[in-house]
Amino acid sequence: MRMHRILANAALEIIQAVFDQRKVLDHTLAKAFETHPKWGKRDRSFIAETVFEVVRWRRALSFLVESEDPAALCAAQWIRMGYDLPEWWNYQGANTATIQTRESELRNQPFAVRESIPDWLDAYGAAELGDAWPTELAALNQRTCVYLRVNTLKTSRTDTIAWLASYNIPATEVPGLPEALSLLPGKTLPKSLKNDGRIEIQDAGSQMIGPLLDPQPGDCIIDTCAGAGGKSLHIAALIKNQGRIIAMDIAPRKLAELERRAKRAGAHNCIETTVIHPKTLKTLENTADRILIDAPCSGLGTLKRQPDLKWRLRPEQIKRVRQTQAELLTSYTKMLKPGGRLVYATCSVLPSENRAQVDPLIHQGGYQLINECIVSPAKTGFDGFYGTALTKL
């Protein structure tokens, strides 16, 4: 197969921005696509696959070409993808025979090289997950499909499947998740369908968190770290728009996006947004029937979608987020009524960010464990998520 020079250079520029400037991959890729609207579907697919796979397998590719030069890494990845390396590409140190030889040698390299992660992260994961770490990381290094959540305020899953099929987008039910659909690998949604209001892009693991609240119509529910509102919207559908959802965040920009999404989804009547500050927490003390703390975390459960995260993350950042998690569990739970339900959630696979954070609440006698949900990428193929539900005594 042959490749287009402009597209190859575009992919290289994105990779350089991610590696050299520590840019966020999906944001940088989206900006590039917005800047070049004439790129067709095949063009975008080539660029996206190149970028994501070079970033994902950065360390393994470096071993294959004995270089960390992004141009060399691209060359190795293109050979892996079945492309003929063009003469105009400015790195000529890779060829099919060399890559195949080095591939056989890669199998004998340390685990962190084979699975393409920093040494410190390999040690961290092994210390926390033990024998489960290799299988979880291998799963997190696999590409994933797009998962959708059907907005039951507007439609049913059956009708949504038929609606998507009318646009030649096959969608499949996800067993065990009543609102979830999956698209075929490589399939995406056009913007017009994303903004329709009948569906939301939401990982299957994330869709397990809202039901842990067991939200009931008429409840006062506080989503303390709502962001752009994926889980708030899910909760609104679960209570059939009958109740009060207070969506809180420190970022007004994210809450503004939530307001737009809520209106589109038909959930704006029960969702109200508020920027977090100490006075707000005091005003809402002992108010909520249910509280969701979808806490800031390392995000290690999302490496399928964010392979650049493993190169941006540092050990001290994990330490800081653990401190933040503990602080939120101390301060935000004051808004929960006695007898109310707390759900603590992260998109991390590290026990130190998950069960270890809620254990003090249980051991101090103020909370009783109701349920725990550990979403394993190795067992489910989903992103890694954690959620636990507790009753305030």
Secondary structure, 3 states (H helix, E strand, C coil): CCCCHHHHHHHHHHHHHHHHCCCCHHHHHHHHHHHCCCCCHHHHHHHHHHHHHHHHCHHHHHHHHCCCCHHHHHHHHHHHHCCCCCCCCCCCCCCHHHHHHHHHHHCCCCHHHHCCCCHHHHHHHHHHHHHHHHHHHHHHCCCCCCEEEECCCCCCHHHHHHHHHCCCCCEEECCCCCCEEEECCCCCCCHHHHCCCCEEECCCCHHHHHHHCCCCCCCEEEECCCCCCHHHHHHHHHCCCCCEEEEEECCHHHHHHHHHHHHHHCCCCCEEEEECCHHHHHHCCCCEEEEEEECCCCCHHHCCCCCCHHHHCCHHHHHHHHHHHHHHHHHHHHHEEEEEEEEEEECCCCHHHCHHHHHHHHHCCCEEEEEEEEECHHHHCCCCEEEEEEEEC
